């Protein structure tokens, strides 16, 4: 099965919609995602279409996942939240 990252495996992803679709976010939130959450996307001279590299987006998604996973115990089992 082809994933969204496979579809966008080119050199650069262009456009807020395509970038946000690749990372599972709302394109209306791209400015906040970039400025507050560090989404690795940019616009030339601060205007025009948003652009991002697929490998940067994958790294960002993995970082987001790791930040939100529950801590694990030494045996690899997630700790119960109290």
PyMOL Python script that loads the backbone (N, CA, C, O; Angstrom):
from pymol import cmd

cmd.read_pdbstr("""\
ATOM      1  N   UNK A   1       0.849  -1.184   0.000  1.00  0.00           N
ATOM      2  CA  UNK A   1       0.000   0.000   0.000  1.00  0.00           C
ATOM      3  C   UNK A   1       0.895   1.248   0.000  1.00  0.00           C
ATOM      4  O   UNK A   1       1.840   1.340   0.783  1.00  0.00           O
ATOM      5  N   UNK A   2       0.600   2.169  -0.851  1.00  0.00           N
ATOM      6  CA  UNK A   2       1.380   3.390  -0.991  1.00  0.00           C
ATOM      7  C   UNK A   2       0.967   4.407   0.074  1.00  0.00           C
ATOM      8  O   UNK A   2      -0.222   4.653   0.277  1.00  0.00           O
ATOM      9  N   UNK A   3       1.961   4.998   0.756  1.00  0.00           N
ATOM     10  CA  UNK A   3       1.666   6.013   1.765  1.00  0.00           C
ATOM     11  C   UNK A   3       1.762   7.397   1.152  1.00  0.00           C
ATOM     12  O   UNK A   3       2.263   7.560   0.039  1.00  0.00           O
ATOM     13  N   UNK A   4       1.276   8.401   1.889  1.00  0.00           N
ATOM     14  CA  UNK A   4       1.346   9.781   1.405  1.00  0.00           C
ATOM     15  C   UNK A   4       2.799  10.218   1.214  1.00  0.00           C
ATOM     16  O   UNK A   4       3.098  10.996   0.307  1.00  0.00           O
ATOM     17  N   UNK A   5       3.703   9.721   2.065  1.00  0.00           N
ATOM     18  CA  UNK A   5       5.119  10.064   1.902  1.00  0.00           C
ATOM     19  C   UNK A   5       5.674   9.451   0.619  1.00  0.00           C
ATOM     20  O   UNK A   5       6.534  10.051  -0.026  1.00  0.00           O
ATOM     21  N   UNK A   6       5.192   8.256   0.236  1.00  0.00           N
ATOM     22  CA  UNK A   6       5.625   7.651  -1.022  1.00  0.00           C
ATOM     23  C   UNK A   6       5.151   8.475  -2.213  1.00  0.00           C
ATOM     24  O   UNK A   6       5.888   8.662  -3.181  1.00  0.00           O
ATOM     25  N   UNK A   7       3.931   8.958  -2.137  1.00  0.00           N
ATOM     26  CA  UNK A   7       3.367   9.765  -3.215  1.00  0.00           C
ATOM     27  C   UNK A   7       4.177  11.048  -3.390  1.00  0.00           C
ATOM     28  O   UNK A   7       4.412  11.495  -4.513  1.00  0.00           O
ATOM     29  N   UNK A   8       4.598  11.633  -2.274  1.00  0.00           N
ATOM     30  CA  UNK A   8       5.345  12.892  -2.296  1.00  0.00           C
ATOM     31  C   UNK A   8       6.848  12.654  -2.167  1.00  0.00           C
ATOM     32  O   UNK A   8       7.535  13.425  -1.498  1.00  0.00           O
ATOM     33  N   UNK A   9       7.358  11.618  -2.788  1.00  0.00           N
ATOM     34  CA  UNK A   9       8.757  11.249  -2.643  1.00  0.00           C
ATOM     35  C   UNK A   9       9.675  12.062  -3.556  1.00  0.00           C
ATOM     36  O   UNK A   9      10.850  11.725  -3.696  1.00  0.00           O
ATOM     37  N   UNK A  10       9.167  13.113  -4.172  1.00  0.00           N
ATOM     38  CA  UNK A  10       9.999  13.942  -5.028  1.00  0.00           C
ATOM     39  C   UNK A  10      10.988  14.753  -4.212  1.00  0.00           C
ATOM     40  O   UNK A  10      11.126  14.553  -3.005  1.00  0.00           O
ATOM     41  N   UNK A  11      11.655  15.645  -4.861  1.00  0.00           N
ATOM     42  CA  UNK A  11      12.668  16.463  -4.202  1.00  0.00           C
ATOM     43  C   UNK A  11      12.040  17.422  -3.206  1.00  0.00           C
ATOM     44  O   UNK A  11      12.573  17.621  -2.115  1.00  0.00           O
ATOM     45  N   UNK A  12      10.908  18.020  -3.573  1.00  0.00           N
ATOM     46  CA  UNK A  12      10.290  19.044  -2.724  1.00  0.00           C
ATOM     47  C   UNK A  12       8.770  18.949  -2.814  1.00  0.00           C
ATOM     48  O   UNK A  12       8.210  18.730  -3.889  1.00  0.00           O
ATOM     49  N   UNK A  13       8.120  19.117  -1.676  1.00  0.00           N
ATOM     50  CA  UNK A  13       6.653  19.169  -1.650  1.00  0.00           C
ATOM     51  C   UNK A  13       6.262  20.639  -1.677  1.00  0.00           C
ATOM     52  O   UNK A  13       6.822  21.439  -0.928  1.00  0.00           O
ATOM     53  N   UNK A  14       5.325  21.002  -2.515  1.00  0.00           N
ATOM     54  CA  UNK A  14       4.940  22.396  -2.676  1.00  0.00           C
ATOM     55  C   UNK A  14       3.473  22.590  -2.314  1.00  0.00           C
ATOM     56  O   UNK A  14       2.604  21.844  -2.766  1.00  0.00           O
ATOM     57  N   UNK A  15       3.213  23.599  -1.495  1.00  0.00           N
ATOM     58  CA  UNK A  15       1.847  23.965  -1.136  1.00  0.00           C
ATOM     59  C   UNK A  15       1.473  23.522   0.260  1.00  0.00           C
ATOM     60  O   UNK A  15       1.807  22.417   0.688  1.00  0.00           O
ATOM     61  N   UNK A  16       0.771  24.403   0.972  1.00  0.00           N
ATOM     62  CA  UNK A  16       0.354  24.116   2.349  1.00  0.00           C
ATOM     63  C   UNK A  16      -0.492  22.857   2.418  1.00  0.00           C
ATOM     64  O   UNK A  16      -0.320  22.046   3.329  1.00  0.00           O
ATOM     65  N   UNK A  17      -1.390  22.683   1.481  1.00  0.00           N
ATOM     66  CA  UNK A  17      -2.273  21.514   1.508  1.00  0.00           C
ATOM     67  C   UNK A  17      -1.479  20.221   1.394  1.00  0.00           C
ATOM     68  O   UNK A  17      -1.695  19.298   2.180  1.00  0.00           O
ATOM     69  N   UNK A  18      -0.564  20.135   0.433  1.00  0.00           N
ATOM     70  CA  UNK A  18       0.226  18.912   0.233  1.00  0.00           C
ATOM     71  C   UNK A  18       1.138  18.645   1.425  1.00  0.00           C
ATOM     72  O   UNK A  18       1.281  17.500   1.853  1.00  0.00           O
ATOM     73  N   UNK A  19       1.749  19.687   1.959  1.00  0.00           N
ATOM     74  CA  UNK A  19       2.637  19.522   3.112  1.00  0.00           C
ATOM     75  C   UNK A  19       1.854  19.025   4.317  1.00  0.00           C
ATOM     76  O   UNK A  19       2.254  18.062   4.973  1.00  0.00           O
ATOM     77  N   UNK A  20       0.746  19.680   4.604  1.00  0.00           N
ATOM     78  CA  UNK A  20      -0.053  19.299   5.773  1.00  0.00           C
ATOM     79  C   UNK A  20      -0.697  17.932   5.597  1.00  0.00           C
ATOM     80  O   UNK A  20      -0.847  17.189   6.566  1.00  0.00           O
ATOM     81  N   UNK A  21      -1.074  17.599   4.390  1.00  0.00           N
ATOM     82  CA  UNK A  21      -1.617  16.267   4.128  1.00  0.00           C
ATOM     83  C   UNK A  21      -0.550  15.205   4.420  1.00  0.00           C
ATOM     84  O   UNK A  21      -0.853  14.145   4.967  1.00  0.00           O
ATOM     85  N   UNK A  22       0.692  15.499   4.053  1.00  0.00           N
ATOM     86  CA  UNK A  22       1.784  14.549   4.276  1.00  0.00           C
ATOM     87  C   UNK A  22       2.026  14.285   5.755  1.00  0.00           C
ATOM     88  O   UNK A  22       2.434  13.183   6.122  1.00  0.00           O
ATOM     89  N   UNK A  23       1.782  15.276   6.616  1.00  0.00           N
ATOM     90  CA  UNK A  23       2.037  15.108   8.054  1.00  0.00           C
ATOM     91  C   UNK A  23       0.763  14.970   8.880  1.00  0.00           C
ATOM     92  O   UNK A  23       0.828  14.894  10.107  1.00  0.00           O
ATOM     93  N   UNK A  24      -0.391  14.939   8.225  1.00  0.00           N
ATOM     94  CA  UNK A  24      -1.651  14.732   8.925  1.00  0.00           C
ATOM     95  C   UNK A  24      -2.142  15.935   9.705  1.00  0.00           C
ATOM     96  O   UNK A  24      -2.744  15.778  10.767  1.00  0.00           O
ATOM     97  N   UNK A  25      -1.899  17.122   9.203  1.00  0.00           N
ATOM     98  CA  UNK A  25      -2.322  18.353   9.875  1.00  0.00           C
ATOM     99  C   UNK A  25      -3.242  19.168   8.971  1.00  0.00           C
ATOM    100  O   UNK A  25      -3.366  18.895   7.777  1.00  0.00           O
ATOM    101  N   UNK A  26      -3.880  20.169   9.560  1.00  0.00           N
ATOM    102  CA  UNK A  26      -4.798  21.051   8.844  1.00  0.00           C
ATOM    103  C   UNK A  26      -4.005  22.144   8.132  1.00  0.00           C
ATOM    104  O   UNK A  26      -3.241  22.857   8.782  1.00  0.00           O
ATOM    105  N   UNK A  27      -4.162  22.298   6.816  1.00  0.00           N
ATOM    106  CA  UNK A  27      -3.399  23.318   6.094  1.00  0.00           C
ATOM    107  C   UNK A  27      -3.670  24.739   6.572  1.00  0.00           C
ATOM    108  O   UNK A  27      -2.828  25.617   6.383  1.00  0.00           O
ATOM    109  N   UNK A  28      -4.814  24.984   7.180  1.00  0.00           N
ATOM    110  CA  UNK A  28      -5.100  26.326   7.706  1.00  0.00           C
ATOM    111  C   UNK A  28      -4.203  26.665   8.896  1.00  0.00           C
ATOM    112  O   UNK A  28      -4.111  27.826   9.296  1.00  0.00           O
ATOM    113  N   UNK A  29      -3.546  25.657   9.456  1.00  0.00           N
ATOM    114  CA  UNK A  29      -2.689  25.843  10.629  1.00  0.00           C
ATOM    115  C   UNK A  29      -1.203  25.903  10.284  1.00  0.00           C
ATOM    116  O   UNK A  29      -0.372  25.867  11.192  1.00  0.00           O
ATOM    117  N   UNK A  30      -0.841  25.994   9.008  1.00  0.00           N
ATOM    118  CA  UNK A  30       0.569  25.870   8.632  1.00  0.00           C
ATOM    119  C   UNK A  30       1.451  26.946   9.268  1.00  0.00           C
ATOM    120  O   UNK A  30       2.577  26.651   9.666  1.00  0.00           O
ATOM    121  N   UNK A  31       0.971  28.169   9.370  1.00  0.00           N
ATOM    122  CA  UNK A  31       1.795  29.231   9.970  1.00  0.00           C
ATOM    123  C   UNK A  31       2.095  28.891  11.423  1.00  0.00           C
ATOM    124  O   UNK A  31       3.235  29.032  11.866  1.00  0.00           O
ATOM    125  N   UNK A  32       1.085  28.444  12.175  1.00  0.00           N
ATOM    126  CA  UNK A  32       1.287  28.065  13.575  1.00  0.00           C
ATOM    127  C   UNK A  32       2.195  26.842  13.679  1.00  0.00           C
ATOM    128  O   UNK A  32       3.062  26.783  14.551  1.00  0.00           O
ATOM    129  N   UNK A  33       1.999  25.872  12.796  1.00  0.00           N
ATOM    130  CA  UNK A  33       2.835  24.676  12.820  1.00  0.00           C
ATOM    131  C   UNK A  33       4.305  25.019  12.595  1.00  0.00           C
ATOM    132  O   UNK A  33       5.184  24.455  13.247  1.00  0.00           O
ATOM    133  N   UNK A  34       4.568  25.932  11.685  1.00  0.00           N
ATOM    134  CA  UNK A  34       5.940  26.343  11.402  1.00  0.00           C
ATOM    135  C   UNK A  34       6.506  27.172  12.556  1.00  0.00           C
ATOM    136  O   UNK A  34       7.605  26.900  13.040  1.00  0.00           O
ATOM    137  N   UNK A  35       5.752  28.181  12.994  1.00  0.00           N
ATOM    138  CA  UNK A  35       6.291  29.113  13.994  1.00  0.00           C
ATOM    139  C   UNK A  35       6.319  28.536  15.408  1.00  0.00           C
ATOM    140  O   UNK A  35       7.252  28.810  16.162  1.00  0.00           O
ATOM    141  N   UNK A  36       5.316  27.745  15.780  1.00  0.00           N
ATOM    142  CA  UNK A  36       5.236  27.254  17.156  1.00  0.00           C
ATOM    143  C   UNK A  36       5.733  25.820  17.333  1.00  0.00           C
ATOM    144  O   UNK A  36       6.283  25.479  18.380  1.00  0.00           O
ATOM    145  N   UNK A  37       5.543  24.987  16.324  1.00  0.00           N
ATOM    146  CA  UNK A  37       5.898  23.573  16.470  1.00  0.00           C
ATOM    147  C   UNK A  37       7.098  23.158  15.631  1.00  0.00           C
ATOM    148  O   UNK A  37       7.502  21.995  15.650  1.00  0.00           O
ATOM    149  N   UNK A  38       7.668  24.108  14.894  1.00  0.00           N
ATOM    150  CA  UNK A  38       8.889  23.821  14.159  1.00  0.00           C
ATOM    151  C   UNK A  38       8.726  22.985  12.902  1.00  0.00           C
ATOM    152  O   UNK A  38       9.674  22.333  12.466  1.00  0.00           O
ATOM    153  N   UNK A  39       7.525  22.996  12.310  1.00  0.00           N
ATOM    154  CA  UNK A  39       7.351  22.279  11.045  1.00  0.00           C
ATOM    155  C   UNK A  39       8.386  22.802  10.047  1.00  0.00           C
ATOM    156  O   UNK A  39       8.450  24.009   9.816  1.00  0.00           O
ATOM    157  N   UNK A  40       9.192  21.927   9.453  1.00  0.00           N
ATOM    158  CA  UNK A  40      10.265  22.372   8.558  1.00  0.00           C
ATOM    159  C   UNK A  40       9.765  22.726   7.156  1.00  0.00           C
ATOM    160  O   UNK A  40       9.994  21.993   6.193  1.00  0.00           O
ATOM    161  N   UNK A  41       9.084  23.853   7.067  1.00  0.00           N
ATOM    162  CA  UNK A  41       8.576  24.340   5.784  1.00  0.00           C
ATOM    163  C   UNK A  41       8.952  25.812   5.655  1.00  0.00           C
ATOM    164  O   UNK A  41       9.155  26.490   6.662  1.00  0.00           O
ATOM    165  N   UNK A  42       9.045  26.300   4.449  1.00  0.00           N
ATOM    166  CA  UNK A  42       9.441  27.689   4.227  1.00  0.00           C
ATOM    167  C   UNK A  42       8.760  28.247   2.999  1.00  0.00           C
ATOM    168  O   UNK A  42       8.214  27.515   2.173  1.00  0.00           O
ATOM    169  N   UNK A  43       8.806  29.573   2.900  1.00  0.00           N
ATOM    170  CA  UNK A  43       8.353  30.292   1.707  1.00  0.00           C
ATOM    171  C   UNK A  43       9.500  31.187   1.258  1.00  0.00           C
ATOM    172  O   UNK A  43      10.190  31.776   2.090  1.00  0.00           O
ATOM    173  N   UNK A  44       9.701  31.288  -0.012  1.00  0.00           N
ATOM    174  CA  UNK A  44      10.774  32.151  -0.536  1.00  0.00           C
ATOM    175  C   UNK A  44      10.465  33.608  -0.228  1.00  0.00           C
ATOM    176  O   UNK A  44       9.390  34.105  -0.563  1.00  0.00           O
ATOM    177  N   UNK A  45      11.386  34.274   0.395  1.00  0.00           N
ATOM    178  CA  UNK A  45      11.236  35.687   0.764  1.00  0.00           C
ATOM    179  C   UNK A  45       9.962  35.945   1.569  1.00  0.00           C
ATOM    180  O   UNK A  45       9.415  37.047   1.530  1.00  0.00           O
ATOM    181  N   UNK A  46       9.493  34.941   2.289  1.00  0.00           N
ATOM    182  CA  UNK A  46       8.321  35.111   3.132  1.00  0.00           C
ATOM    183  C   UNK A  46       6.998  35.160   2.402  1.00  0.00           C
ATOM    184  O   UNK A  46       5.974  35.483   3.005  1.00  0.00           O
ATOM    185  N   UNK A  47       6.996  34.847   1.111  1.00  0.00           N
ATOM    186  CA  UNK A  47       5.732  34.854   0.362  1.00  0.00           C
ATOM    187  C   UNK A  47       5.739  33.723  -0.660  1.00  0.00           C
ATOM    188  O   UNK A  47       6.746  33.039  -0.844  1.00  0.00           O
ATOM    189  N   UNK A  48       4.628  33.545  -1.303  1.00  0.00           N
ATOM    190  CA  UNK A  48       4.518  32.484  -2.298  1.00  0.00           C
ATOM    191  C   UNK A  48       4.139  31.164  -1.666  1.00  0.00           C
ATOM    192  O   UNK A  48       3.684  31.120  -0.524  1.00  0.00           O
ATOM    193  N   UNK A  49       4.325  30.103  -2.400  1.00  0.00           N
ATOM    194  CA  UNK A  49       3.945  28.766  -1.949  1.00  0.00           C
ATOM    195  C   UNK A  49       4.875  28.245  -0.857  1.00  0.00           C
ATOM    196  O   UNK A  49       6.078  28.506  -0.861  1.00  0.00           O
ATOM    197  N   UNK A  50       4.285  27.505   0.073  1.00  0.00           N
ATOM    198  CA  UNK A  50       5.071  26.809   1.087  1.00  0.00           C
ATOM    199  C   UNK A  50       5.787  25.646   0.427  1.00  0.00           C
ATOM    200  O   UNK A  50       5.272  25.043  -0.514  1.00  0.00           O
ATOM    201  N   UNK A  51       6.980  25.333   0.922  1.00  0.00           N
ATOM    202  CA  UNK A  51       7.775  24.233   0.395  1.00  0.00           C
ATOM    203  C   UNK A  51       8.375  23.451   1.558  1.00  0.00           C
ATOM    204  O   UNK A  51       8.636  24.010   2.623  1.00  0.00           O
ATOM    205  N   UNK A  52       8.588  22.166   1.350  1.00  0.00           N
ATOM    206  CA  UNK A  52       9.204  21.326   2.378  1.00  0.00           C
ATOM    207  C   UNK A  52       9.833  20.104   1.720  1.00  0.00           C
ATOM    208  O   UNK A  52       9.404  19.661   0.655  1.00  0.00           O
ATOM    209  N   UNK A  53      10.851  19.575   2.371  1.00  0.00           N
ATOM    210  CA  UNK A  53      11.498  18.363   1.890  1.00  0.00           C
ATOM    211  C   UNK A  53      10.876  17.155   2.577  1.00  0.00           C
ATOM    212  O   UNK A  53      10.689  17.170   3.794  1.00  0.00           O
ATOM    213  N   UNK A  54      10.551  16.110   1.822  1.00  0.00           N
ATOM    214  CA  UNK A  54       9.901  14.936   2.409  1.00  0.00           C
ATOM    215  C   UNK A  54      10.662  14.347   3.595  1.00  0.00           C
ATOM    216  O   UNK A  54      10.051  13.972   4.596  1.00  0.00           O
ATOM    217  N   UNK A  55      11.986  14.260   3.494  1.00  0.00           N
ATOM    218  CA  UNK A  55      12.763  13.672   4.589  1.00  0.00           C
ATOM    219  C   UNK A  55      12.705  14.536   5.854  1.00  0.00           C
ATOM    220  O   UNK A  55      12.743  14.010   6.966  1.00  0.00           O
ATOM    221  N   UNK A  56      12.615  15.862   5.685  1.00  0.00           N
ATOM    222  CA  UNK A  56      12.466  16.750   6.846  1.00  0.00           C
ATOM    223  C   UNK A  56      11.106  16.553   7.506  1.00  0.00           C
ATOM    224  O   UNK A  56      11.000  16.552   8.732  1.00  0.00           O
ATOM    225  N   UNK A  57      10.076  16.386   6.695  1.00  0.00           N
ATOM    226  CA  UNK A  57       8.737  16.176   7.236  1.00  0.00           C
ATOM    227  C   UNK A  57       8.660  14.854   7.990  1.00  0.00           C
ATOM    228  O   UNK A  57       8.045  14.776   9.053  1.00  0.00           O
ATOM    229  N   UNK A  58       9.282  13.819   7.444  1.00  0.00           N
ATOM    230  CA  UNK A  58       9.280  12.529   8.128  1.00  0.00           C
ATOM    231  C   UNK A  58       9.982  12.651   9.479  1.00  0.00           C
ATOM    232  O   UNK A  58       9.488  12.128  10.478  1.00  0.00           O
ATOM    233  N   UNK A  59      11.112  13.325   9.524  1.00  0.00           N
ATOM    234  CA  UNK A  59      11.828  13.519  10.786  1.00  0.00           C
ATOM    235  C   UNK A  59      10.978  14.294  11.781  1.00  0.00           C
ATOM    236  O   UNK A  59      10.969  13.974  12.970  1.00  0.00           O
ATOM    237  N   UNK A  60      10.262  15.311  11.306  1.00  0.00           N
ATOM    238  CA  UNK A  60       9.401  16.115  12.177  1.00  0.00           C
ATOM    239  C   UNK A  60       8.278  15.268  12.761  1.00  0.00           C
ATOM    240  O   UNK A  60       7.979  15.371  13.950  1.00  0.00           O
ATOM    241  N   UNK A  61       7.653  14.432  11.934  1.00  0.00           N
ATOM    242  CA  UNK A  61       6.572  13.570  12.414  1.00  0.00           C
ATOM    243  C   UNK A  61       7.103  12.599  13.470  1.00  0.00           C
ATOM    244  O   UNK A  61       6.451  12.380  14.491  1.00  0.00           O
ATOM    245  N   UNK A  62       8.261  12.024  13.234  1.00  0.00           N
ATOM    246  CA  UNK A  62       8.839  11.102  14.217  1.00  0.00           C
ATOM    247  C   UNK A  62       9.147  11.815  15.534  1.00  0.00           C
ATOM    248  O   UNK A  62       8.927  11.260  16.610  1.00  0.00           O
ATOM    249  N   UNK A  63       9.652  13.037  15.448  1.00  0.00           N
ATOM    250  CA  UNK A  63       9.922  13.814  16.656  1.00  0.00           C
ATOM    251  C   UNK A  63       8.616  14.098  17.408  1.00  0.00           C
ATOM    252  O   UNK A  63       8.566  13.976  18.632  1.00  0.00           O
ATOM    253  N   UNK A  64       7.567  14.473  16.681  1.00  0.00           N
ATOM    254  CA  UNK A  64       6.269  14.725  17.309  1.00  0.00           C
ATOM    255  C   UNK A  64       5.756  13.457  17.987  1.00  0.00           C
ATOM    256  O   UNK A  64       5.264  13.505  19.115  1.00  0.00           O
ATOM    257  N   UNK A  65       5.872  12.335  17.303  1.00  0.00           N
ATOM    258  CA  UNK A  65       5.433  11.069  17.881  1.00  0.00           C
ATOM    259  C   UNK A  65       6.194  10.762  19.164  1.00  0.00           C
ATOM    260  O   UNK A  65       5.588  10.405  20.175  1.00  0.00           O
ATOM    261  N   UNK A  66       7.497  10.896  19.131  1.00  0.00           N
ATOM    262  CA  UNK A  66       8.315  10.572  20.294  1.00  0.00           C
ATOM    263  C   UNK A  66       8.016  11.483  21.477  1.00  0.00           C
ATOM    264  O   UNK A  66       8.108  11.049  22.625  1.00  0.00           O
ATOM    265  N   UNK A  67       7.659  12.737  21.219  1.00  0.00           N
ATOM    266  CA  UNK A  67       7.328  13.667  22.286  1.00  0.00           C
ATOM    267  C   UNK A  67       6.003  13.318  22.951  1.00  0.00           C
ATOM    268  O   UNK A  67       5.783  13.683  24.106  1.00  0.00           O
ATOM    269  N   UNK A  68       5.125  12.627  22.253  1.00  0.00           N
ATOM    270  CA  UNK A  68       3.789  12.380  22.774  1.00  0.00           C
ATOM    271  C   UNK A  68       3.522  10.932  23.163  1.00  0.00           C
ATOM    272  O   UNK A  68       2.423  10.605  23.611  1.00  0.00           O
ATOM    273  N   UNK A  69       4.514  10.063  22.998  1.00  0.00           N
ATOM    274  CA  UNK A  69       4.357   8.694  23.461  1.00  0.00           C
ATOM    275  C   UNK A  69       4.486   8.665  24.975  1.00  0.00           C
ATOM    276  O   UNK A  69       5.242   9.457  25.538  1.00  0.00           O
ATOM    277  N   UNK A  70       3.762   7.769  25.655  1.00  0.00           N
ATOM    278  CA  UNK A  70       3.918   7.683  27.103  1.00  0.00           C
ATOM    279  C   UNK A  70       5.306   7.141  27.450  1.00  0.00           C
ATOM    280  O   UNK A  70       5.879   6.360  26.690  1.00  0.00           O
ATOM    281  N   UNK A  71       5.844   7.558  28.601  1.00  0.00           N
ATOM    282  CA  UNK A  71       7.147   7.021  29.004  1.00  0.00           C
ATOM    283  C   UNK A  71       7.038   5.505  29.205  1.00  0.00           C
ATOM    284  O   UNK A  71       5.991   4.994  29.601  1.00  0.00           O
ATOM    285  N   UNK A  72       8.125   4.807  28.928  1.00  0.00           N
ATOM    286  CA  UNK A  72       8.108   3.353  29.080  1.00  0.00           C
ATOM    287  C   UNK A  72       8.979   2.941  30.259  1.00  0.00           C
ATOM    288  O   UNK A  72       9.903   3.652  30.654  1.00  0.00           O
ATOM    289  N   UNK A  73       8.664   1.797  30.799  1.00  0.00           N
ATOM    290  CA  UNK A  73       9.451   1.205  31.867  1.00  0.00           C
ATOM    291  C   UNK A  73      10.605   0.446  31.224  1.00  0.00           C
ATOM    292  O   UNK A  73      10.594   0.247  30.010  1.00  0.00           O
ATOM    293  N   UNK A  74      11.604   0.014  32.000  1.00  0.00           N
ATOM    294  CA  UNK A  74      12.757  -0.700  31.419  1.00  0.00           C
ATOM    295  C   UNK A  74      12.375  -1.921  30.575  1.00  0.00           C
ATOM    296  O   UNK A  74      13.109  -2.280  29.654  1.00  0.00           O
ATOM    297  N   UNK A  75      11.233  -2.568  30.874  1.00  0.00           N
ATOM    298  CA  UNK A  75      10.826  -3.724  30.085  1.00  0.00           C
ATOM    299  C   UNK A  75      10.104  -3.355  28.794  1.00  0.00           C
ATOM    300  O   UNK A  75       9.667  -4.232  28.048  1.00  0.00           O
ATOM    301  N   UNK A  76       9.981  -2.043  28.529  1.00  0.00           N
ATOM    302  CA  UNK A  76       9.361  -1.569  27.296  1.00  0.00           C
ATOM    303  C   UNK A  76       7.865  -1.410  27.357  1.00  0.00           C
ATOM    304  O   UNK A  76       7.245  -1.034  26.363  1.00  0.00           O
ATOM    305  N   UNK A  77       7.267  -1.686  28.498  1.00  0.00           N
ATOM    306  CA  UNK A  77       5.815  -1.554  28.665  1.00  0.00           C
ATOM    307  C   UNK A  77       5.494  -0.129  29.081  1.00  0.00           C
ATOM    308  O   UNK A  77       6.117   0.388  30.008  1.00  0.00           O
ATOM    309  N   UNK A  78       4.530   0.531  28.419  1.00  0.00           N
ATOM    310  CA  UNK A  78       4.176   1.899  28.815  1.00  0.00           C
ATOM    311  C   UNK A  78       3.703   1.954  30.274  1.00  0.00           C
ATOM    312  O   UNK A  78       2.987   1.069  30.742  1.00  0.00           O
ATOM    313  N   UNK A  79       4.114   3.005  30.973  1.00  0.00           N
ATOM    314  CA  UNK A  79       3.684   3.196  32.345  1.00  0.00           C
ATOM    315  C   UNK A  79       2.225   3.621  32.362  1.00  0.00           C
ATOM    316  O   UNK A  79       1.767   4.326  31.462  1.00  0.00           O
ATOM    317  N   UNK A  80       1.500   3.196  33.381  1.00  0.00           N
ATOM    318  CA  UNK A  80       0.114   3.605  33.558  1.00  0.00           C
ATOM    319  C   UNK A  80       0.083   5.043  34.080  1.00  0.00           C
ATOM    320  O   UNK A  80       0.805   5.382  35.017  1.00  0.00           O
ATOM    321  N   UNK A  81      -0.738   5.867  33.483  1.00  0.00           N
ATOM    322  CA  UNK A  81      -0.882   7.237  33.990  1.00  0.00           C
ATOM    323  C   UNK A  81      -1.862   7.213  35.149  1.00  0.00           C
ATOM    324  O   UNK A  81      -2.884   6.528  35.104  1.00  0.00           O
ATOM    325  N   UNK A  82      -1.534   7.973  36.190  1.00  0.00           N
ATOM    326  CA  UNK A  82      -2.383   7.988  37.393  1.00  0.00           C
ATOM    327  C   UNK A  82      -3.235   9.207  37.439  1.00  0.00           C
ATOM    328  O   UNK A  82      -4.009   9.384  38.379  1.00  0.00           O
TER     329      UNK A  82
END
""", "prot")
cmd.dss("prot")
cmd.show_as("cartoon", "prot")
cmd.util.cbc("prot")
cmd.orient("prot")
